[in-house]
């Protein structure tokens, strides 16, 4: 009996040990499983789960950085960013999307149905953020804020503003709704100008309601200082626009370039567009014809044949050339002159724009050398200007030339160029043989004003100095006694070449008898050129010769900007009275009274037309003092103030927006060309 009891006790003890062992093993397995899961959650999936948790607890809105300013070469403002209000909604907090949409649309002018649809779609997709409207002006934003709509919030956003409206629009370009450059300098330098965006973080509770926020501030973009001169740009646009309007032309282009550095002082296209409202202009208006539109240049391209022949020593300016009474046959193709010329000197053949003379030089040079000099002068390749979309033009390779091609190419046919390429080629003649790279940006500045980039001229020699010296004299002959007499300047020598080209009719694929391109490209003064100017008028009505429609535009631009650039006249000046700007011509009695008052230094203010956009041009009246009188600019818009200052040759520094309220110097003060005028603008409350 005792042995049996001992056996039973031993059996029970063994079972207890086994149960304990099983429990211990189970606990260990459970702990291992929990540990493995914890390791998986804490290590393997840590980043993913953390991101998911933060996403549930934290909302983030990207905040736009303030784009850098665009300034002209004198530091005058061409583009800046202004503060506006943008509105967004959390659809989950909006009980009645239809009513909210109706009330928002009544203020913003948006389509109510479209707004309601966007809110309903966002609500169905359980989105927590949807834009309602972007970048409203202060007045409209205040009205929308006053509605105090549930689920509708606002935040400040910068908006690009161009104070001079369409001035230099094709250079500046414009930005899209998200402040990303879409064309011009705004697009090419977008990464520099845009800066770095910031973040607005919103802490959420379990019901997705924001209870706390913090912001990572955006970093402003860099300031871009352009080579453009605002006053020169304005005068160029005015002269070009008036010429296009007079000729009832399809379009026009004008470029003013410094031949020594490649800096673009002005680049204008007509028609233009307002970068503040780019959709209002047609797509064609936004095309930068100066570097995106190609055309057959006609006689301005004769610079290649003459340069090649003189550079290679094949002819001299005084050598005689038989122009065969105005006709020549090349590979069975008969080519005529516009006049039956006989024997001319090489210089006179250029001055009279003889096709026969240019073709004979082309034949003398030969296909291979002709092609080489075409490339030397920059044709058939992009100039490398700091704008996107530049065309390389059209230049066929030598193996694609026909037997008669040399006759066509020598006179500017069978080839297509851009106005910028042509201006760059004539810079070679003006600067003693260097092919310069055109550029639009002088320097980049960090937000604190430090210069982080400064442009340096890029150039390579393509012609000998003695060749270009001879060519400059020959091109001066074009303006003195050739086809460009209307390009002559008062007080300055000028040189250049006219061009008249027939356009290809797309229907017949032959040269049109009604559509032409008239152009002139020239430089001044002749011995030491300060500017190269090209003017191209597309499809003028009536007179279409370059000497008649383009050369006068060159004359108008050059005669205004050379004094502003402080270029000393190299020709005898005709006597003329000193001029001051006034918006209306006074009567003889008023003029005499103003003279007496000016002599006593009790200035009478020039009366500025309040509707300056209709005045368009300033009439000049005689004065006894050398200085002009500062007009009263109060009440003028930014755009009108820019025009007035440009007419007076003053450098404007504008602050604010709206209408002028304060100016320095004061109205009635004597001002000199180039003087800085500071004007403050404000909007009425």
Secondary structure, 3 states (H helix, E strand, C coil): CHHHHHHHHHHHHHHHHHHHHHHHHHHHHHHHHHHHHHHHHHHHCHHHHHHHHHHHHEEEEEECCCCCCEECCCCCEEEEEEEEEEEEECHHHCCCHHHHHHHHHHHHCCCHHHHHHHHHHHHHCCCCCEEEEEEECHHHHHHHHHCCCCCEEEEEEEEEECCCCCCCHHHHCCECCCCCECCHHHHHCHHHHHCECEEEEEEECCCCCEEEEEEECCECCCEEEECCCHHHHHHHHHHHHHHHHHHCCCEEEEEEECCCCCEEEEEEEECCCCHHHHHHCCHHHHCCHHHHCCECCHHHHHHHHHHHHHHCCCCCCCCEEECHHHEEEECCEEEECCCCCCEEEHHHHHHCCCHHHHHHHHHHHCHHHHHHHHHHCCCCCCCCCCCCCCCCCECCCHHHCCCCHHHHHCCCCCCEECHHHHHHHHHHHHCCCEEECCECEEEEECCCCCEEEECCCCEEECCCHHHHHHHHHHHHHHHHHCCCHHHCCCCCCEEEEEEEEEEEECCCCEEEEEEEEEEEEEEECCCCCCEEEEEEEECCCCCCCHHHHCHHHHHHHHHHHHHHCCCCCCCCCCCCCCEEEECCCCCHHHHHHHHHHHHCCCCCCCCCCCCHHHHCCCEEEECCCCCEECCCCCCCEHHHHHHHHHHHCCEEEEEECCEEEEEECCCCCEECCCCEEEEEEECCC
